[in-house]
């Protein structure tokens, strides 16, 4: 018998209960950071970088949890009119080779996506394999 991972709809109530304290901390951190930066005319942008499971095992419970967490972070930022950059479409499973940390091409993709989102041209990245494009 194979157990199916919970759907996002099934996970949402549990997520709310389990992470109520952490959500409050996130709200407080966003509020204080945004206020501090706004007083200096600096705009805050939050980057959402999903974990490896979203790409390697998209139907797993952990992937579902990661997507739910990303939605909650984006919603918290949105309530404060803080811009978000969702890096989910930018990344690939091979960007997280073994331990969940980004490799050089993964870092290059993140740099390119963030640069474009902030209105800058993507950087030219150099990896051990030679020059790479921040696509």
Secondary structure as GFF3:
##gff-version 3
##sequence-region A 1 135
A	DSSP	alpha_helix	8	18	.	.	.	ID=ss1
A	DSSP	alpha_helix	20	38	.	.	.	ID=ss2
A	DSSP	beta_strand	45	48	.	.	.	ID=ss3
A	DSSP	alpha_helix	53	56	.	.	.	ID=ss4
A	DSSP	alpha_helix	61	79	.	.	.	ID=ss5
A	DSSP	beta_strand	83	86	.	.	.	ID=ss6
A	DSSP	three_ten_helix	93	95	.	.	.	ID=ss7
A	DSSP	alpha_helix	104	117	.	.	.	ID=ss8
A	DSSP	beta_strand	124	127	.	.	.	ID=ss9
A	DSSP	beta_strand	130	133	.	.	.	ID=ss10
###
